[in-house]
Amino acid sequence: MATRNYEGKKFNINDIDKIVDALTVEEALQIDINNKPFTVSMRTPGNDIELVRGLLHAEGVINNVNFTPEISLKKENSNGIVTIVNVNIPEKELGKGYTNSRSLLSVSSCGICGKTELSDLTFIGKTINDKHKIDIGLIHNLFNKMNTVQHNFKESGGTHAAAAFTLNGKLLCAMEDIGRHNAVDKIVGKLINEEELSEAKIMTVSGRISYEIVIKCFKAQTPFLAAVSAPSSLAVDYAKELGITLFAFCRDERATCYSNPQRTKIQSTNTKAS
């Protein structure tokens, strides 16, 4: 259940109309690890198993993509929406992200808000050194493909989307959520569960790019990241350091590359900057 109907009054210059709008659902999901509370994610219900798996991968709680944890339902609310899940993880599979856990609240819009302290933002890892190149013309086709599966957005106008593609532009999966980074966690979790993570070379997201989405992309070892809107300054800084080719403002057959442009190519001889 991604949307709910709500009554409202629509004010025009001369008229007031009663309307019923479909609004995107936002509900809390408490994630327990070994029956102890770990975090709460504000998300759009649906694909919760993928969300949990992707989040724990991004946070470094589970670093082994070949390990499949047991995820069990602990509680539902009166509407049948899952509110608490438990993830059983043997101690040998627990990464440093578990001991350096975020505080209990993870909101749908901003990943930094749930961090325990600023030192948690320090990220150390091997830079992506992918040698493949991508044609700019392909980027626009990828967003067209993602748009065709944004069913919840077409109904409510209130969801973000993320999608993963192969280097040749084959759509591997696409997910929607009220939170941008939740949508990314869902596609990464699905790719892990279906053993397709290594095939994902390009990630597209609706909206803007925050630093956290760049880190999630890096944790998935995906060298190309593209968004409809603007990146933050920190997102560009991280993308440069981590070896991610970052595209933003990907609309109207334009795209601006802010980091690692050596991986780009263009069929046309016109190389004027967008």
C-alpha positions, 0 to 999 in steps of 0.5 A: 500500500504505497498511497492513501486517499485524503480529502481536501479543499482546492482553492482557486482564484474564484472557486473552492473544490472538494477533492480526494487526493492519493498521497504517498504513505510514510510509516516507521519501520523499526529494524532490530538486530538479534532482537535488539533495536538498531534503527527506525526508518521512515519509509513507504511500505513495500519491499521492506526486505530489500530496504533492510538488506540494502540499508545494512549493506550501506551502513557496513553492518553486513559486508558479505554480499554472499550472506543472506540473513534471516529477516523475520516479521515481529509486528504489524499495525492495524492496517497490516503494515509491518512496523518491526522486523528482526534480522538474525546476524551471527557475530562473525558476519557483523561489520563495524557498522553495527558497533558504530551504529546510527541513533535510533531514528533515520528519517526519510529525507536526510541520512546525516540526521541519524548519525550519532556524531560527526566522526561517523561521517568519515568514510574509508574505502578503496576507490572505484577504478572502473575503466569502462566509458559511458555514452552521454546519449545513453543516460537520457534513455535510462531516465526514460526507462525509469520513468515508465515504472514510476507508478506510485509517482504517477498516482501521488506525485510524492515518491522518489525513484532509483534504478540500476542498469547494466553498462549497456542500459539493461534495467535490472530493477527500479524502486520507489519510496518517499525517501531518495536514499530508501529507494536506493537501499531497496534496489541495492538490497534487491540486487544483493538478494538476486545475486546481480549486484556485480552487474549493476554499473549505473544508478539513476535517481530522481531528485537531487544527490546527497553525499549519502547516496554517493556513499551508498553507490560506492558501497555497491561498487557502482561507478556511474551515478546520475540524477535529475536534479542538483548534487550537493557540494559534499556529494561531488567531493565524495564522488571525486574521492571515491571514483564515481562518475557523477551526472546531475541535471539529467533532463531535456537531453542534457547532463552535467558531469561533476566528477571523473569525466574521463569515463564519458564519451559522446557520439556527436562531435559537439562537446559544448558543456551543458 
